Amino acid sequence: MADKADLARRADAELCKNRNLTATLCSLEAKIRTTEENLCVSRREQEDLRFSNSGLQGRNADLRGEIEALQHHCHVLQCQNKDLNTELERFVQTDEQIRATLNRRDRVETLRITTTDEVRKSQHHLDRASPRRK
């Protein structure tokens, strides 16, 4: 009978130990499931981020191409602006030369008129002041 009681106690101890191990096993399996779910979510997020990153890299490349095109266009406009400024400067110089020429013509005309008036006045004065010839 002592053997039976001893076996019953051992069986109870083993049963209790089995229940504890089963509970620990269930707890660890639940942890594993949670970890696997988190891993799946992380992998999905990683894949989404890779897809997003590749899209952003493509867009970045397109924008760099646009920037290069705009820089080239700016360079072309700067060259055109430089050429236009040079041409405008030539027009200004030509205009100044024409104005100077026209101003000389005006001065010559003014001097001619003034000289003509002076000659008339002098002739008139001479005619009045000189004795008349017959």
Beta strands, then each sheet from edge to edge (+ up, - down):
end
